[in-house]
């Protein structure tokens, strides 16, 4: 099937652009990278009435930036737990904690052993797992993901670090270390609730190196199967989804040019397509771990940040939603050398580290795909001119009915500030050669405010949008089901909003964003920086329902046993990189960490 997003016209009709920012020129707030760090807080409800039928907690993880500098993703993780129900004092409790891994504690004692290369942190212990990217909750347990490290488990209530998932001897390792050798494991696992298992992809930093699908049943060993059938070199694999019968994952554009570590500027744009891979669970069940299983590969126009897939794949047909990020570039952070394409001026230091969020409307592609052949049976890309600078989505995952078919996505975005389009970006993308929705020559001079939009994927349209005040950045959004939910999608969307004055939590009726926030909470000294992913956690009764831990002694032994193979792999990588360099190709010597 031919899919031509270049020529797709924006949808017409729909609701009017509502909200506070209509018609204003937004200049993005400058407080995104000045966070308050770990602590305990109580937020006041400063506007409206906080609904009384929310339970559980919203968890948000991200880099613990205290001040601007470096790259957005280049800081150790801080995890925030926000009570959804106000306490007797009418306030919302917030607990923020550093993800206190073993290596983080070692760094406290021996900081001189640690050094930064781009946004990776290196030491004799290995490549530090910053544990700052993703958070999921399954079976009363909380797991954090980071693409350049193993998942780690923290206590759902106290947020105390408990254990890495899988010993060093259970993952394919990409760089040596005596405690945390680099393990490239997707930050987003596929949650197979019916199996009480998580699925991951464990890849290699060697171009063309091994890629494995991994399954972990929340205790016991990690099972891994190398996959065959991946057509070409991979930038990064970040997100995995599972259906009843399949494991689905896609690539994330992540250009790493080693010259940039020495102050050079980027020379190549990110890829403008998505590769999607499908593995049949039946093949995993019939194949002993360690033996290869085949993948079906699909290539689609437009690059993708994240994906969601309905669990119901009856008849072997997958319905896949791809959150496209045309012109987005996670490896193009604003730095001291960057200049605005609009003004020619350097940037306020407050923006240092902000990556090139797509200066485009947010778009989600919905694809029906034959899982056996990879044939695309149907394709539609949904977008709307009222919603720009898309960052993250949320959806109802609280019931089997909600997970069977992903029809509702709530998507938050930071809008579009023309002055944040840098000369570097324009040099790479300004010719419009990459797949896109709005040509760079036609970008709106007046900008767009941050907003949240409801994507009705079943109907193929954006049917509800709320625009935030000028300058606000809104992310992440988190769906929270109503206590007595009437059906899938019935509930609330809680959004962290960075305003020019302060940081706020806005709660919306999921079925009526255009009404505006039902309530706003703020204060208590909680001033989080720009974070990353979030999820909703139902209240847990009782202690952690597991005693799983990877003992330190076994972890060190596993790291040391893996050393010879890891060093040999790095030597291969160096030879391939040198060979690619001579041929003028792209190297992925360093791996993405988000
Ligand atoms: Fe992500």
Boltz pocket constraint, residues with backbone or C-beta under 6 A from the ligand:
constraints:
  - pocket:
      binder: B
      contacts: [[A, 133], [A, 134], [A, 187], [A, 188], [A, 238], [A, 305], [A, 306], [A, 533], [A, 594]]
      max_distance: 6.0
